[in-house]
Amino acid sequence: MYSSFNLIGSIKKYTIGLPGVIIGAIKGESNGTSDSLSIEVNTIDKLSIKENRVIKNVFGNLRFSLNDKDGYISLSFTSREPRVSAEVILTAQKLLQKYITEFKIEKVRSNLEFVEKSYDESRVNFENKQAELARFRDANKSLSSAIARTQEEKLTSEYNLLLGIYTEIAKQKEQAKIAVTETTPILTIIEPVTIPTEKSGPNRAMMLLGFIFLGGIAGMGWILGYPYVKEMFEKVK
């Protein structure tokens, strides 16, 4: 059924649009409901009709159950092929872990990138001023004139200011790194993905019993109601 193209590769290639309930759960706004994962294919023209049908079928059968009380998400997938079910769940699990991690650290990582950029700029400014001060001192070793001494004091003041800024931003950089590490969620796999050995549904034995039960009720209804129906027809005649 799925051998004509790389099913798992297609799932990885196209975007999984996680439902709002997962985002709400991360923000603390979830109501603990269940839903199906939807697929958003921006380049739908690249898929054949058969591939598109399979992809839609996959995401139509891929479901999650969110338990915001205990803080875990359950993924399930229904398929005729046990191995396909296991591979789809494993792929969805990895994508979900990646999404949650990126979502949680988005702000702190953005802050780290800003601090790192500021750190690089302050380092360049500090090193340039440091080199300028060194060249001035080499060229004016005697510092005999008041102008030279004043210029050295000015450069030294600027050097100390840039050194202070550079040192402070270096501290902020380390703090931002720590914030990213602390904010990165540690996701634990409670029940590893395995190839199912038993069918989760439908239960054919229960369906058969149900049909037998309904058939029995219909038969009894006909037997009990037949004399009454016969009498009504005779009256009409």
NUDO-712630 format. One line per 10 residues: number of its first residue (from 0); for each residue x, y, z of C-alpha. Coordinates in nm, 4 decimals. Layout:
! residues N
NUM> X:Y:Z  ...
//
This chain:
! residues 237
0> 0.0000:0.0000:0.0000  0.2825:0.2440:0.0838  0.5691:0.0921:-0.1174  0.5365:0.3175:-0.4233  0.7150:0.6092:-0.2567  0.9006:0.6988:0.0609  0.6176:0.7588:0.3066  0.8316:0.8489:0.6089  1.0543:1.0725:0.3965  0.7477:1.2579:0.2719
10> 0.6240:1.3099:0.6271  0.9621:1.4568:0.7251  0.9757:1.6735:0.4122  0.6406:1.8449:0.4517  0.5302:2.0618:0.7398  0.3344:1.9227:1.0340  0.0917:2.1926:1.1438  0.0541:2.1261:1.5134  -0.2913:2.2108:1.6457  -0.3490:2.5081:1.8700
20> -0.4153:2.2817:2.1650  -0.0466:2.1818:2.1822  0.0611:2.5445:2.1677  -0.1944:2.6200:2.4376  -0.0556:2.3387:2.6502  0.2944:2.4823:2.6270  0.1597:2.8241:2.7260  -0.0544:2.6726:3.0007  -0.3872:2.7345:2.8293  -0.4901:2.3799:2.7345
30> -0.8139:2.2106:2.8295  -0.6765:1.8592:2.7889  -0.8552:1.7630:2.4685  -0.7676:1.5232:2.1900  -0.7313:1.6083:1.8252  -0.5708:1.4943:1.5024  -0.2491:1.6321:1.3600  -0.3025:1.8182:1.0357  -0.0670:1.8520:0.7425  0.0122:2.1705:0.5574
40> 0.1650:2.1055:0.2169  0.2868:2.4296:0.0623  0.4144:2.2563:-0.2502  0.1143:2.0361:-0.3183  0.1891:2.0369:-0.6916  0.4963:1.8216:-0.6254  0.2817:1.5331:-0.4992  0.1050:1.2882:-0.7249  -0.2630:1.2134:-0.6653  -0.1749:0.8802:-0.5048
50> 0.0943:1.0342:-0.2820  -0.1371:1.3142:-0.1763  -0.4072:1.0591:-0.0882  -0.1629:0.8585:0.1230  -0.0308:1.1687:0.3026  -0.3831:1.2840:0.3873  -0.4700:0.9347:0.5045  -0.1632:0.9276:0.7282  -0.2430:1.2545:0.8980  -0.6097:1.1658:0.9183
60> -0.5173:0.8617:1.1262  -0.2465:1.0291:1.3344  -0.3895:1.1492:1.6653  -0.2674:1.2832:1.9945  -0.4084:1.2887:2.3439  -0.2944:1.5697:2.5707  -0.2923:1.5222:2.9472  -0.2137:1.8683:3.0816  -0.2720:1.7558:3.4406  0.0124:1.5032:3.4413
70> 0.2056:1.6820:3.1672  0.2371:1.4320:2.8851  0.1227:1.3823:2.5265  0.0211:1.0463:2.3799  0.0502:0.9829:2.0063  -0.1397:0.7115:1.8234  -0.1701:0.6025:1.4628  -0.4095:0.3559:1.2996  -0.2903:0.1515:1.0024  -0.3188:-0.1944:0.8532
80> 0.0607:-0.2264:0.8616  0.2148:-0.2515:1.2123  0.5595:-0.1358:1.0963  0.4123:0.1669:0.9198  0.2286:0.2594:1.2403  0.5517:0.2401:1.4412  0.7534:0.4422:1.1871  0.4906:0.7151:1.1583  0.4643:0.7486:1.5379  0.8446:0.7599:1.5737
90> 0.8726:1.0313:1.3080  0.5869:1.2336:1.4593  0.7462:1.1972:1.8033  1.0795:1.3373:1.6840  0.9136:1.6274:1.5012  0.7000:1.7065:1.8043  1.0040:1.7026:2.0351  1.1892:1.9356:1.7995  0.8920:2.1727:1.7759  0.8334:2.1907:2.1510
100> 1.2040:2.2507:2.2176  1.2271:2.5285:1.9593  0.9048:2.6867:2.0843  1.0170:2.6888:2.4482  1.3642:2.8362:2.3859  1.2641:3.0773:2.1098  1.2756:3.3921:2.3272  1.5886:3.3071:2.5258  1.7711:3.1968:2.2125  1.6755:3.5209:2.0407
110> 1.8116:3.7101:2.3397  2.1340:3.5076:2.3257  2.1796:3.5900:1.9587  2.1309:3.9613:2.0347  2.3797:3.9512:2.3241  2.6348:3.7617:2.1150  2.6086:4.0241:1.8420  2.6549:4.3026:2.0990  2.9463:4.1108:2.2508  3.1241:4.0849:1.9147
120> 3.0753:4.4571:1.8502  3.1995:4.5581:2.1961  3.5019:4.3278:2.1639  3.5986:4.4866:1.8307  3.5570:4.8392:1.9746  3.7588:4.7515:2.2834  4.0428:4.5894:2.0892  4.0592:4.8841:1.8466  4.0810:5.1318:2.1365  4.3387:4.9128:2.3095
130> 4.5552:4.9146:1.9961  4.5096:5.2914:1.9547  4.6214:5.3570:2.3124  4.9234:5.1291:2.2701  5.0319:5.3072:1.9489  4.9961:5.6467:2.1153  5.2114:5.5454:2.4116  5.4766:5.3998:2.1831  5.4870:5.7250:1.9873  5.4903:5.9478:2.2994
140> 5.7028:5.7633:2.5534  5.8316:6.0782:2.7217  5.4890:6.2491:2.7464  5.6702:6.5801:2.7873  5.3887:6.8000:2.6602  5.0570:6.8717:2.8289  4.8756:6.7984:2.5029  5.0238:6.4484:2.4925  4.9312:6.3807:2.8527  4.5761:6.5045:2.7947
150> 4.5423:6.2859:2.4867  4.6669:5.9833:2.6787  4.4166:6.0480:2.9576  4.1374:6.0755:2.7001  4.2365:5.7478:2.5323  4.2772:5.5765:2.8683  3.9299:5.6927:2.9765  3.7785:5.5640:2.6536  3.9704:5.2398:2.6924  3.8412:5.1865:3.0474
160> 3.4836:5.2631:2.9386  3.4957:5.0132:2.6531  3.6620:4.7583:2.8801  3.3746:4.7945:3.1277  3.1144:4.7540:2.8522  3.2984:4.4560:2.7067  3.3240:4.2895:3.0482  2.9562:4.3469:3.1291  2.8334:4.2117:2.7954  3.0602:3.9083:2.8389
170> 2.8774:3.8383:3.1671  2.5396:3.8829:2.9958  2.6492:3.6412:2.7254  2.7262:3.3708:2.9801  2.3955:3.4360:3.1572  2.2084:3.4096:2.8251  2.3781:3.0751:2.7539  2.2726:2.9484:3.0961  1.9147:3.0685:3.0328  1.8991:2.8690:2.7077
180> 2.0247:2.5585:2.8855  1.7802:2.5993:3.1742  1.4836:2.6721:2.9470  1.5465:2.3817:2.7086  1.2813:2.1223:2.8021  1.3896:1.7722:2.8954  1.1418:1.5457:2.7188  1.1180:1.1915:2.8506  0.9786:0.9043:2.6458  0.7425:0.7255:2.8851
190> 0.6552:0.4428:2.6470  0.9008:0.3838:2.3590  0.7603:0.3206:2.0126  0.7264:-0.0494:1.9308  0.5776:-0.2415:1.6411  0.2250:-0.3410:1.7541  0.1524:-0.7133:1.7670  -0.2223:-0.6869:1.8306  -0.4947:-0.4957:1.6518  -0.6352:-0.1987:1.8373
200> -0.9600:-0.2137:1.6398  -1.2098:-0.2855:1.5129  -1.3012:-0.5785:1.7415  -1.4625:-0.8200:1.4968  -1.5909:-1.0526:1.7669  -1.7770:-0.7663:1.9342  -1.9099:-0.6487:1.5985  -2.0378:-1.0009:1.5233  -2.2038:-1.0213:1.8641  -2.3598:-0.6826:1.8035
210> -2.5037:-0.7883:1.4691  -2.6347:-1.1149:1.6200  -2.7958:-0.9176:1.9037  -2.9585:-0.6701:1.6670  -3.0691:-0.9517:1.4395  -3.2251:-1.1326:1.7355  -3.4147:-0.8212:1.8417  -3.5398:-0.7671:1.4853  -3.6463:-1.1331:1.4592  -3.8308:-1.1238:1.7901
220> -4.0008:-0.8019:1.6887  -4.1212:-0.9586:1.3659  -4.2484:-1.2721:1.5390  -4.4347:-1.0743:1.8055  -4.5706:-0.8171:1.5635  -4.6654:-1.0443:1.2754  -5.0132:-1.1439:1.4099  -5.0997:-0.7796:1.4666  -4.9855:-0.6785:1.1175  -5.1775:-0.9716:0.9639
230> -5.4940:-0.8693:1.1481  -5.4607:-0.5093:1.0261  -5.4252:-0.6234:0.6641  -5.7349:-0.8450:0.6957  -5.9386:-0.5525:0.8314  -5.8311:-0.3362:0.5401  -5.9418:-0.6040:0.2933
//
